[in-house]
Amino acid sequence: MAKDPIQELKEEYSKISPLFEQLRAEINASRQKAAAEKIKEIETSLDDLKRKVMNDFRWLLPQEPVQQQKKSLFGFKK
């Protein structure tokens, strides 16, 4: 049986949430390098979460309209 995609997202988010408190601790301890690494870890985790959201729910978003007329390299209509 397939797992509920919303539940999977909630589980992934719950793994990311503590990283913010860890970031706060690094900042409060004036550990700039460790804080920068924590920011990168948060960014990567959020990117992964966004990718999962888009993979699971892209079908809910409206499609972007196709441009009717293409423009040449210099901006003139073809």
C-alpha positions in Angstrom: 0.0 0.0 0.0 1.3 3.4 -1.0 2.2 5.8 1.8 0.3 9.1 2.1 2.4 11.8 0.3 1.2 14.5 2.8 2.3 12.3 5.7 5.7 11.8 4.0 6.1 15.5 3.6 5.2 16.1 7.3 7.8 13.5 8.3 10.5 15.2 6.1 9.6 18.6 7.6 9.9 17.3 11.1 13.5 16.3 10.3 14.2 19.8 9.1 12.6 21.7 12.0 15.3 20.9 14.6 17.9 22.3 12.3 16.6 25.8 13.0 17.2 25.4 16.7 20.7 24.1 16.0 21.3 27.2 13.8 20.2 29.4 16.7 22.6 27.7 19.1 25.5 28.1 16.6 24.7 31.8 16.2 24.3 32.4 19.9 27.7 30.7 20.5 29.2 33.0 17.9 30.3 30.0 15.8 30.1 31.6 12.4 31.6 28.7 10.4 29.3 26.1 12.1 26.3 28.4 11.5 27.2 28.8 7.8 27.4 25.0 7.5 24.0 24.6 9.3 22.5 27.1 6.8 23.7 25.0 3.9 22.3 21.9 5.5 18.9 23.7 6.0 19.0 24.9 2.4 19.7 21.5 1.0 17.0 19.9 3.2 14.4 22.5 2.0 15.4 22.0 -1.6 14.9 18.3 -1.2 11.5 19.0 0.4 10.5 21.4 -2.4 11.5 18.8 -5.0 9.3 16.2 -3.3 6.4 18.6 -3.2 6.8 19.4 -6.9 7.1 15.7 -7.8 4.0 14.7 -5.9 1.8 17.7 -6.5 2.8 19.4 -9.7 -0.4 18.2 -11.4 -2.3 20.5 -9.1 -0.6 23.6 -10.5 -2.0 25.4 -13.6 0.1 25.0 -16.7 1.9 28.0 -17.9 0.5 29.3 -21.2 2.6 28.7 -24.3 3.9 31.9 -25.8 2.1 32.6 -29.1 4.7 34.5 -30.9 8.4 33.9 -30.7 10.8 36.8 -30.8 14.1 36.9 -32.7 17.4 37.4 -31.0 17.0 41.2 -31.3 13.5 41.3 -29.9 11.6 41.5 -33.2 8.6 39.3 -33.8 9.1 36.5 -36.2 
